[in-house]
């Protein structure tokens, strides 16, 4: 039986950077799961790398087919944006391991869909002041910065990743992201230890 190693963290914690560095390092041992989103593509993102950028019609099709593994709705200042994982035929847990990015909410839904033993959550954490600086720098690079949405996400993450919720989810692996390479090495060590 395979496992899904789910990289989680608040916005601007560096989870995407950790994921992007991990994926090629683990390519011989596991596959990646590309999730879906209805939000607009950000500058520098590539279809099929960060997400499958889609629309509400595709999400509704997966819902009708009962192929939504997990789904999250965010009521943004630009309207509702959905993020979801679909059972689109690309996940074969009976024989393969996977790397994925998610949230506490997606963790619970994936555990319900695949079973708790199939998911290994890895939480990436960063000081909130550093996260806010990173988020602001990232937003400034956008052609049309969405500062209101950045602030909404920052505050929502404080609730969504509260210590109580992390404890409820039994997050065993927590890695502080002070240095990207050290963080990647720490995650690799945890994954290799789990697989041995």
N, C-alpha and C positions, 0 to 999 in steps of 0.2 A: 504494500500500500504506500502510495506517495504522500507527500505533504505539501501544503502551501505555506511558504514563509512570507508573512504579511508585515511589510514595513509600514509603521504608523508614526504619526507625529503631528503636532500642531502646524498650521500654515507657517512657512518660512523657517521651519526647523531644520531644513536641509534634507528631508526624506527623499525628495526627488533626485537630488544630487547623489545621495548615498545609493539609491536604486540604480541610477545610470552608471555608476562606477561598479556596482556589484554585478549587474547583468552580464557583461562580457567576461568577468572573472569566474562566473559560475556557469557559463554557457555549456560547458562539457558535462555538467552535473544536473542542470535543471533548465526548465523553460520559463519564459515570462508570461504573465497574464496581462493583456492590455485591456483595461476597463473602458467603459463608454462614458461620454458626457454630452449633454446638450448645450453646455456653455460655449461661448465663442473661443476659438483658438487664440492663444497668446502669441506674441512675437517670439520666434525661435522654436515654437512647438511644431512637431511634425505629425501628420496623421498616421496612426498606427504605432507611433513610438510612445508618446506620453499617454494618449487616449485614442479611441476611435471617436471622432467628433461626429455627432449624429443629431437627430431631431426627435421630437415627441412621437412621431409616427412609428419610428423604428422601435422605440421603447414600448409603445403600446402593442406592437406586433409580438415582441418577446413576452410581454405580460400575458397576452391571450394564449400563447403557446406554453405558458407556465415554465419559461426558461430564464426568468430573472432570479439569479442567485442571491443578489443583494441590491438594494436601491436606496439612495438618499436624495432627498429634495432639500434644496437651499433656497429660501425666499430672499433673493438678492434685491438690491435697489434697481436692478434691470429686469426683474421678474424672476419666476422660478427657473432654477437650473437643476438638472438631474445628473447624478453620477450613478453608474450601475455596472455590475458584472453580469454577463449573460452566459448561460450554458449554450454557447454557440458552436459546440463541437470541437473546440480547441483544447479542452481540459480533459486529461485522461489520468485521473488520480489513482486508478488501479495499478499503474505502472510507472508514473512519472512524478517528479518533484517540480514545484513552481515557485517563482518569486513574484510578488505582487505588492502594490501600494494600497493602503486602505485607512479606515477610521475605526474607532471603537464600535460604531454602529454597524459598519460593514463586517467587522469581526464577528459580532453576535449572529448576524444573518448568515454568514458563511459557515459558522459552526452549526447552525440549525440545518443548513442545506447539505453539508458534507460530513458533519460529525465533528465534535470538539477535538478529537484526537488527530484530525486531518489538518488542523490549522496551528501554526506556530507563530504567535504575534511577537514582533520586535519593535519596541517603542523607542523612538529617537527623540531626545529632549534637548532643549536649549533655553538659556535664560531669556525671559520674556522681553527684556530691553533689547537684546541682540536680535531676537526675532522681529521686533517692531522695526528696527533699523533696516534689516534685510528686506522686509516686506516693502518698506518705503522706497528703498533703492531699486528693487525690482519693478515697482509700479511706475517710478519715474522713467524707466526705460521704455515703457509702452508708448505707442503712438497716441493713444487716447487713455491716459491714466484714469483708473477707477478708484480714487481714494476713498470714497464712501464705502464701496464694497470691501476694500482692504480693511477698513476699520470694523465693519460688520463681522468679517471673518475672524479678525483678531479677538474680538469680544466673544463671539460664538465658541471659539476654540477653548476659551477659559472655562466655559460651562461644559462643553463636550468632552474635554480631557481633564476634568477635575480629578483630584486624588481619590475621591470616593468612587468615581466611575472606573478609574484605572484599577483600584482594588477589587471592585465587583467583577471585573473582567479577568482577574487572576493573571495580570501581565507579569511574567516572571523575568523577561529580558528587557532591561532598560539601559540605554546607552546614551551618555551625554555627548553631544556633537560639538566639541570645542575645536577639533581639527578634523577635516574631512577624511584624510587618509587614515588617521588613527581610528576614526569611527568605522570606516569601511573594514579595516582589519579586525576590529572588535566584533563586528557583525559576522564576518567570515569565520572567526573563531567559534562563535556561538552556533552557527549553522553546521560547521564541520563536527563540532562536539555533539550536536543533536543527531547527526547522521551516522555517527560511529557506534 
